[in-house]
Structures are given as structure tokens and as C-alpha cells.
Amino acid sequence: MCIRDSRLGTAFAKSYQKRLVRHEVETRELLNQSEELAGYASLYATKRNQIRLLENVGKIGVDEMITKDSVYLISFSGDYSATVIKDELLARQQKMLFKLLWEQSKQIT
């Protein structure tokens, strides 16, 4: 199942942000290396929200969230827009790709 809707993006972002604030979610974020994002990373990296930096990549303009059986793609350009793909095989594949990037990323000091 795949859903794309700008209203979904806004609703999901608000719901997810509340869960993050209540510490119900553990995250790992990969950001492209830049002074602006390095500052963000140093402010928001915690034990529950691990952040690493990727070198030599272009601007990453979409957040990707991976759960047990779904992949969420969220664009923050203009209005929030989200695409949800509910597919356990795709989610497992994206987790493997994320793990490879995570292992090659730069840890924040």
C-alpha cells in the first residue's frame, strides 16, 4: 500500500514530534555534512536520538523513517508532504541500506 498526501505529512509530523518529546521513540539520523547541520546535530544528539554525518553527499531534502513494515518519506519543502509505503520486504531492505550508511558515517564528537 502506498499513500501520498500533504495532509498526511502534516498530521504525521505533529504526531511524531509529540512522541519524540515524550521520549517514546528512539531514532538514528543521518545528515549531510554542513556547518548548519553539524550545529543542529550537536544540539539535538542524545542517547535516544543518535545523529551521524555523511560526508561527500549532496543536500538531503527528504526524511526517511523506517519501521518494521513501512517506509515513510517526508518532504519539508513548502507544505509537509508524506509518502507511506507499507511493505515489510521493502522496509527490511531500507534498514539494510541505512545500516550500511550508518556504519560509514562520521560520529559526532
C-alpha positions as CSV (number, residue, x, y, z in Angstrom):
1,M,0.0,0.0,0.0
2,C,1.3,3.4,-0.9
3,I,-0.3,6.7,0.3
4,R,0.8,10.2,-0.7
5,D,-1.0,13.2,0.8
6,S,0.2,16.6,2.0
7,R,-2.3,16.5,4.9
8,L,-0.9,13.2,6.0
9,G,2.6,14.7,6.1
10,T,1.5,17.5,8.5
11,A,-0.6,15.1,10.7
12,F,2.3,12.6,10.9
13,A,4.9,15.3,11.6
14,K,2.8,16.7,14.5
15,S,2.1,13.2,15.9
16,Y,5.7,12.1,15.6
17,Q,7.0,15.3,17.2
18,K,4.8,14.7,20.2
19,R,6.1,11.2,20.6
20,L,9.7,12.3,20.3
21,V,9.2,14.9,23.0
22,R,7.6,12.3,25.3
23,H,10.7,10.1,24.6
24,E,8.6,7.2,23.1
25,V,10.8,6.9,20.1
26,E,14.5,6.1,19.6
27,T,16.0,7.5,16.4
28,R,19.1,7.4,14.4
29,E,19.5,10.3,11.9
30,L,22.0,10.6,9.0
31,L,22.6,14.2,8.0
32,N,24.7,15.6,5.2
33,Q,27.9,17.3,6.4
34,S,27.5,21.1,6.7
35,E,28.1,23.7,9.3
36,E,24.4,24.3,9.7
37,L,23.5,20.7,10.2
38,A,26.6,20.0,12.4
39,G,25.3,22.7,14.7
40,Y,21.8,21.0,14.7
41,A,23.5,17.7,15.4
42,S,25.5,18.9,18.3
43,L,22.3,20.4,19.9
44,Y,19.9,17.5,19.4
45,A,22.0,14.4,19.6
46,T,21.1,12.4,22.7
47,K,21.2,8.7,23.7
48,R,17.7,8.3,22.3
49,N,18.3,10.5,19.2
50,Q,21.7,9.4,17.7
51,I,22.9,11.6,14.8
52,R,25.8,11.0,12.4
53,L,27.1,13.0,9.5
54,L,27.6,11.8,5.9
55,E,30.5,13.4,4.0
56,N,30.6,14.0,0.3
57,V,26.9,13.8,-0.4
58,G,24.6,16.4,-1.8
59,K,21.8,18.0,0.2
60,I,19.4,15.5,1.7
61,G,15.9,17.1,1.4
62,V,13.7,14.3,2.5
63,D,13.4,12.5,5.8
64,E,13.0,8.7,5.6
65,M,11.6,6.8,8.5
66,I,11.7,3.0,8.6
67,T,9.6,0.9,10.8
68,K,9.1,-2.9,11.0
69,D,6.7,-2.9,8.0
70,S,6.7,0.6,6.5
71,V,8.8,3.3,4.9
72,Y,7.8,6.9,5.4
73,L,9.2,9.6,3.1
74,I,8.6,13.1,4.3
75,S,9.4,16.2,2.3
76,F,9.7,19.5,4.1
77,S,9.8,21.8,1.0
78,G,6.8,24.1,1.3
79,D,4.0,22.2,2.9
80,Y,4.8,18.9,4.6
81,S,4.2,16.0,2.2
82,A,4.5,12.3,3.1
83,T,4.5,9.1,1.2
84,V,3.9,5.9,3.2
85,I,4.8,2.5,1.7
86,K,3.6,-0.4,3.8
87,D,5.7,-3.3,2.7
88,E,7.7,-5.4,5.1
89,L,10.2,-6.6,2.5
90,L,10.9,-3.0,1.4
91,A,11.3,-1.9,5.0
92,R,13.9,-4.7,5.7
93,Q,15.8,-3.6,2.5
94,Q,15.8,0.0,3.5
95,K,17.0,-0.9,7.0
96,M,20.0,-2.8,5.5
97,L,20.9,0.2,3.3
98,F,20.6,2.5,6.3
99,K,22.8,0.3,8.4
100,L,25.5,0.4,5.6
101,L,25.4,4.2,5.5
102,W,25.3,4.4,9.3
103,E,28.5,2.3,9.6
104,Q,30.3,4.6,7.1
105,S,29.1,7.8,8.6
106,K,31.0,10.2,10.8
107,Q,30.3,10.0,14.5
108,I,29.7,13.4,16.2
109,T,32.4,14.2,18.8
